[in-house]
Amino acid sequence: MADYDLNSIGELLANGGLSAIGKRLKLKQSDIASVLSGGIPAMLAGMQNNVSTEEGEASLAQALADHSKDDFSDIKSFLKGADLEDGKKILGHIFGDDQSAAMENISKATGVTKAKTPSVLAMIAPLLLSSLGSQQQSQQQNSGFSLTSLLGGLLGGSQQQSSNLLGSLLGGAASDSSGGILDTILNLFH
């Protein structure tokens, strides 16, 4: 996975992942795709915000290392067995005190209920950590690896851009008018 990007994450989910989430949560795939189009970038931006401190970076690095051992080669089975409680804890670490606002704004932007939005994201949170952990392990062989670079690359830019994205999602604007990452993920599922 030399060119690991949001398309890599999207392809994982599009390859049977949406149907597995839909069956488990009794949601339409289009609703799941909408939540993911806002939720995945928000999660990545939250992670990037967390790695701005040494403590946050160490904590995320450990979580990624722990989840890097997860086998997500069979995406349907992985998601069917996803631990929603673990996923909720992951969301709590990612968003901290802003979790409620993030879930509310993603829900408003997508039209998916406030009850279902966190469930969708809790289901994919372990997958996201597993996928990023796998990438972290393969990139640590290279000199100059940093979580900030990995996350910034996925978000398509700098800490400032990811902070702007997180801020806009927390503030209620869950669309990317530039046709960027939110549109990219949403288009993968349609």
C-alpha positions as CSV (number, residue, x, y, z in Angstrom):
1,M,0.0,0.0,0.0
2,A,2.5,2.6,-1.1
3,D,-0.1,5.1,-2.1
4,Y,-2.4,4.8,1.0
5,D,-5.1,7.4,0.8
6,L,-8.8,7.9,1.5
7,N,-9.6,5.9,-1.6
8,S,-7.9,2.9,0.1
9,I,-10.2,3.2,3.1
10,G,-13.2,3.8,0.8
11,E,-12.4,0.7,-1.2
12,L,-12.2,-1.4,1.9
13,L,-15.7,-0.3,2.9
14,A,-17.2,-0.4,-0.6
15,N,-16.1,-4.0,-1.0
16,G,-18.9,-5.5,1.1
17,G,-18.5,-3.2,4.0
18,L,-21.5,-1.1,3.4
19,S,-23.8,-4.0,3.2
20,A,-22.4,-5.5,6.4
21,I,-23.0,-2.2,8.2
22,G,-26.4,-1.9,6.7
23,K,-27.5,-5.3,7.8
24,R,-26.3,-4.9,11.3
25,L,-27.6,-1.4,11.9
26,K,-30.7,-1.7,9.5
27,L,-29.7,1.4,7.5
28,K,-29.6,2.0,3.8
29,Q,-26.2,2.0,2.1
30,S,-26.7,5.5,0.9
31,D,-27.2,6.7,4.5
32,I,-24.1,4.9,5.6
33,A,-22.1,6.4,2.8
34,S,-23.3,9.9,3.8
35,V,-22.3,9.3,7.4
36,L,-18.9,8.0,6.3
37,S,-18.3,10.9,3.9
38,G,-18.4,13.3,6.8
39,G,-17.4,10.9,9.6
40,I,-14.1,9.5,8.3
41,P,-12.5,12.9,7.5
42,A,-13.8,14.2,10.9
43,M,-12.2,11.2,12.6
44,L,-8.9,11.7,10.8
45,A,-9.0,15.4,11.6
46,G,-9.7,14.6,15.2
47,M,-6.7,12.1,15.2
48,Q,-4.5,14.7,13.7
49,N,-5.6,17.2,16.3
50,N,-4.7,14.7,19.0
51,V,-1.2,14.1,17.7
52,S,-0.4,17.8,18.1
53,T,0.7,16.9,21.6
54,E,3.3,14.3,22.6
55,E,0.9,12.5,24.9
56,G,-1.8,12.4,22.2
57,E,0.7,11.1,19.6
58,A,1.9,8.4,21.9
59,S,-1.6,7.4,22.8
60,L,-2.7,7.2,19.1
61,A,0.6,5.4,18.1
62,Q,-0.2,2.7,20.8
63,A,-3.8,2.4,19.7
64,L,-2.7,1.9,16.1
65,A,-0.1,-0.6,17.1
66,D,-2.7,-2.6,19.1
67,H,-5.2,-2.6,16.2
68,S,-2.6,-3.3,13.5
69,K,-2.8,-6.9,14.4
70,D,-6.5,-7.1,13.5
71,D,-7.3,-9.1,10.3
72,F,-9.6,-7.1,8.1
73,S,-8.9,-9.1,4.9
74,D,-12.6,-10.3,5.1
75,I,-14.3,-7.0,5.6
76,K,-17.8,-8.4,6.0
77,S,-16.7,-10.7,8.8
78,F,-14.6,-7.9,10.4
79,L,-17.6,-5.5,10.5
80,K,-20.1,-8.2,11.6
81,G,-17.9,-8.9,14.6
82,A,-17.0,-5.2,15.2
83,D,-17.2,-4.4,18.9
84,L,-19.4,-1.3,19.1
85,E,-18.4,-0.6,22.7
86,D,-14.7,-0.5,21.6
87,G,-15.7,1.7,18.7
88,K,-17.5,4.1,21.0
89,K,-14.4,4.3,23.2
90,I,-12.3,5.0,20.1
91,L,-14.7,7.8,19.1
92,G,-14.4,9.2,22.7
93,H,-10.6,9.3,22.4
94,I,-10.7,10.9,18.9
95,F,-13.3,13.6,19.6
96,G,-12.9,14.1,23.3
97,D,-15.3,16.8,24.6
98,D,-16.4,17.6,21.0
99,Q,-17.9,14.2,20.4
100,S,-21.5,15.2,20.9
101,A,-21.2,18.2,18.7
102,A,-19.4,16.2,16.0
103,M,-22.1,13.5,16.0
104,E,-24.9,16.1,16.0
105,N,-23.4,18.0,13.1
106,I,-22.7,14.9,11.0
107,S,-26.2,13.7,11.7
108,K,-27.7,17.1,10.6
109,A,-25.6,17.2,7.5
110,T,-26.5,13.7,6.4
111,G,-30.1,13.4,7.6
112,V,-29.2,10.2,9.5
113,T,-30.6,10.1,13.0
114,K,-28.4,11.1,16.0
115,A,-28.9,7.6,17.3
116,K,-27.6,5.8,14.2
117,T,-24.7,8.2,13.3
118,P,-22.5,7.2,16.2
119,S,-23.3,3.6,15.7
120,V,-22.1,3.7,12.0
121,L,-18.9,5.5,13.1
122,A,-18.4,3.1,16.1
123,M,-18.6,0.2,13.7
124,I,-15.9,1.5,11.4
125,A,-13.6,3.1,14.1
126,P,-11.8,-0.2,14.8
127,L,-11.4,-0.8,11.0
128,L,-10.0,2.7,10.6
129,L,-7.5,2.1,13.4
130,S,-6.6,-1.3,12.0
131,S,-6.1,0.1,8.5
132,L,-4.0,3.0,9.8
133,G,-2.1,0.7,12.1
134,S,-1.2,-1.5,9.3
135,Q,0.0,1.5,7.3
136,Q,1.9,2.8,10.2
137,Q,3.8,-0.5,10.6
138,S,4.8,-0.6,6.9
139,Q,5.8,3.1,6.9
140,Q,7.9,2.9,10.1
141,Q,10.5,1.1,8.1
142,N,11.0,4.4,6.2
143,S,13.0,7.2,7.8
144,G,11.1,10.3,8.7
145,F,7.8,8.6,9.4
146,S,5.3,10.5,11.5
147,L,1.7,10.1,12.4
148,T,1.2,13.8,11.6
149,S,2.4,13.2,8.0
150,L,0.3,10.1,7.6
151,L,-2.8,11.8,8.8
152,G,-2.1,15.0,6.9
153,G,-1.5,13.1,3.7
154,L,-4.9,11.4,4.1
155,L,-6.6,14.7,4.7
156,G,-4.8,16.2,1.7
157,G,-2.9,18.9,3.5
158,S,-1.6,20.5,6.6
159,Q,-2.6,20.7,10.2
160,Q,-4.3,23.9,9.4
161,Q,-6.5,22.3,6.7
162,S,-7.5,19.4,9.0
163,S,-8.2,21.8,11.8
164,N,-10.4,23.8,9.4
165,L,-12.2,20.6,8.4
166,L,-12.8,19.5,12.0
167,G,-13.9,23.0,12.9
168,S,-16.4,23.2,10.1
169,L,-17.8,19.8,11.0
170,L,-18.1,20.7,14.6
171,G,-19.6,24.0,13.6
172,G,-22.2,22.4,11.3
173,A,-20.9,22.7,7.8
174,A,-20.2,19.1,6.8
175,S,-19.6,19.7,3.2
176,D,-16.4,20.4,1.3
177,S,-17.2,23.0,-1.4
178,S,-13.9,22.4,-3.1
179,G,-15.0,18.9,-4.2
180,G,-12.3,17.4,-2.0
181,I,-12.2,14.5,0.4
182,L,-15.8,14.5,1.4
183,D,-17.0,14.3,-2.2
184,T,-14.3,11.7,-2.9
185,I,-15.5,9.3,-0.2
186,L,-19.2,9.9,-1.0
187,N,-18.6,9.1,-4.7
188,L,-16.9,5.8,-3.8
189,F,-20.2,4.5,-2.5
190,H,-22.5,5.5,-5.3
